[in-house]
């Protein structure tokens, strides 16, 4: 789980990120820069920011466990035929397993990505990232990027030392998707195993299989088929929010059967500003959790309700204690069809922008 992380501008900024990530830097790697590979004037230039994940991991022969091992440049070098479709500009941002990612790191990544996308010669950006939290990283950038150029998150389920690595094919398709993008307005996508998913909808659904990312009821946006991009769908647009200098403390709690609400009470007492409570069914919690939620609300905590159910949305239907309607009537925000981890990111950025302005925060959850 160890690795390195870099920032674009200064040693100072790098030191701040290193502190946040708790990882060690090698001064020779600083500051990270865009390394251009290929200068064919007939081809578009696509930026690639590598952050780590299985796509950049190899199995350590000593322990038998996969660990961060491959740089951005090595990732690109392993993709046959990439030089025939694009010039690439590579930046090694970090090399960490995505279980170590955090909103602080995605905030930094978002700023770096916007800087890169500002360059007129860059057609779009591929971010390589671990798949475990890719849906969150992609959604964080969907919410915060200023640029409207295409951004594609990709990664791999099989590591770079596997006899059947899926990373090179995924990288090729991600670059190809950007080359073939002619105003799709798909925002940030997660594209693996040829399927293009919208950042807002995508979920990792399988722990080990290469066909793991799916988009639920909304469906895939498209499919990269060789040198063609099939288009199936449009995206549901997300609100745009600034990357805050300081992130508020927002957490999520999963309600379980028989839950006494203790975690929510403790969170409220610890001074968190927002809590996402993942309830059951159409957004319902038990009586003890309902009391704990009311306690949190009384302390000025913003409470958002999601569900553990995969399809459709939470709704204000049940009016008994802990029912979705009762929760909403008491001041909770219902997250619609947004899944818990993404609702947490939206709440975090929403509180950072609007503070305790409940009406404005509620509006963010309205689509
Ligand atoms: N453990 C990996 C990660 O960084 C899993 C992957 O990338 O597929 O999320």
Boltz pocket constraint, residues with backbone or C-beta under 6 A from the ligand:
constraints:
  - pocket:
      binder: B
      contacts: [[A, 52], [A, 53], [A, 54], [A, 55], [A, 96], [A, 97], [A, 98], [A, 99], [A, 129], [A, 130], [A, 131], [A, 132], [A, 133], [A, 155], [A, 156], [A, 157]]
      max_distance: 6.0
